[in-house]
Amino acid sequence: MIYVKKNSCPEDIQKDFDFQKAKSEWNDIPEEPNKEQARILREEFFNKLNKERLREALVKEQHGLCVYCMSRIENTAESTVIEHWYPLSKSKEKALQYENLFASCYGGQKETVNGESAVAMPRNRMRLLKLTHAMSG
């Protein structure tokens, strides 16, 4: 897990977010969408963004590292996915907020230890500083 100091949203990406939010259908989706509304939110709004430009900004901001496993990532749809830290299915507004988006490889999955997430939060520097690693890796 890496600490990510989020930059302000690049102007062209913010314009893309604003363009999506200006669609009349945006107002039809509640702040906390149900499963079907979340599907529409993803397909009709998030998937319509300029993902190449968005991935480029996220990968650059993360110095080419996956937010979870720190493996090398590139600005390609084949190697890098755009992650919503706060799930798209739980917040319409955060679905299109730059501060909520991170780049990851396709390999990392959340694991749990004693029922709690084993994934540290990339924006919580203090929690990341407490991470330790065993000699065995």
C-alpha positions in Angstrom: 0.0 0.0 0.0 1.3 3.4 -0.8 0.4 6.8 0.6 -1.1 9.0 -2.1 -1.0 12.7 -1.7 -3.8 13.7 -4.0 -3.3 16.7 -6.3 -6.1 19.0 -7.2 -8.3 17.7 -10.0 -6.8 18.6 -13.4 -9.0 21.1 -15.2 -9.8 19.0 -18.2 -10.9 16.1 -16.0 -13.1 18.3 -13.9 -14.7 19.6 -17.1 -15.4 16.0 -18.0 -16.9 15.3 -14.6 -19.1 18.4 -14.9 -20.2 17.5 -18.4 -21.4 14.1 -17.1 -23.2 15.7 -14.1 -25.0 18.2 -16.4 -26.9 15.4 -18.1 -30.5 15.4 -17.1 -30.4 11.7 -16.2 -27.8 12.5 -13.5 -30.7 14.0 -11.4 -32.6 10.7 -11.7 -30.1 8.8 -9.6 -30.3 9.3 -5.8 -27.1 10.0 -3.7 -27.2 6.4 -2.5 -28.1 4.3 -5.6 -29.6 0.9 -5.5 -27.9 -1.9 -7.5 -29.6 -1.0 -10.8 -29.0 2.7 -10.3 -25.3 2.0 -9.6 -25.1 0.0 -12.8 -26.5 3.0 -14.7 -24.2 5.3 -12.9 -21.2 3.2 -14.0 -22.4 2.6 -17.6 -23.9 6.0 -18.4 -21.6 8.4 -16.5 -18.4 6.9 -15.2 -17.7 4.8 -18.3 -18.3 7.8 -20.5 -15.3 9.7 -19.0 -12.0 10.1 -20.9 -10.4 7.2 -19.0 -7.1 7.5 -20.8 -6.6 11.0 -19.5 -7.9 10.1 -16.0 -5.7 7.1 -15.8 -2.7 9.2 -17.0 -3.2 11.7 -14.2 -3.7 9.0 -11.5 -0.7 6.9 -12.6 1.5 10.1 -12.7 0.2 11.1 -9.2 1.0 7.6 -7.9 4.5 7.6 -9.5 3.5 4.6 -11.7 2.7 2.4 -8.7 -0.4 0.4 -7.9 -2.2 1.9 -4.9 -2.5 -1.5 -3.3 0.5 -3.7 -4.1 2.9 -1.1 -5.4 3.6 -3.0 -8.6 4.5 -1.0 -11.6 1.4 0.2 -13.6 1.0 2.0 -16.9 -1.6 4.1 -18.5 -3.3 1.3 -20.4 -6.8 -0.3 -19.8 -5.1 -3.7 -20.1 -2.8 -3.1 -17.1 -4.5 -0.5 -14.9 -8.0 -0.1 -13.5 -9.4 3.1 -12.0 -10.6 2.3 -8.5 -13.2 4.2 -6.4 -12.0 4.2 -2.8 -15.5 5.0 -1.6 -17.6 2.6 -3.7 -19.5 4.0 -6.6 -22.5 2.0 -5.4 -22.7 4.0 -2.2 -22.3 7.6 -3.4 -23.3 9.2 -6.6 -21.3 12.4 -5.9 -18.1 10.5 -5.0 -18.4 8.4 -8.2 -17.2 11.5 -10.1 -14.8 13.0 -7.6 -11.1 13.0 -8.4 -10.1 12.7 -4.7 -11.9 9.4 -4.5 -10.1 7.8 -7.5 -6.9 5.7 -7.5 -5.1 3.6 -10.1 -4.4 -0.1 -9.4 -3.3 -3.2 -11.2 -5.9 -5.9 -11.8 -4.3 -8.3 -9.4 -5.0 -6.8 -6.0 -8.1 -7.9 -4.1 -9.2 -6.8 -0.6 -8.4 -9.3 2.0 -9.6 -9.4 5.6 -7.9 -10.3 8.8 -10.2 -11.1 11.8 -13.2 -9.7 9.8 -11.5 -6.3 9.2 -10.0 -5.0 6.0 -6.3 -5.7 5.6 -6.0 -3.0 3.1 -4.7 0.3 4.5 -6.3 3.5 3.3 -4.1 5.3 0.8 -5.0 8.7 2.1 -4.4 7.9 5.8 -0.7 8.6 6.3 -0.7 7.6 10.0 -2.2 4.2 9.3 0.3 3.6 6.5 3.2 4.5 8.9 2.0 1.7 11.2 2.4 -1.0 8.6 5.0 -3.5 9.3 6.5 -6.3 7.2 7.9 -9.6 8.3 11.4 -10.7 7.2 9.7 -13.5 5.2 7.9 -10.9 3.1 
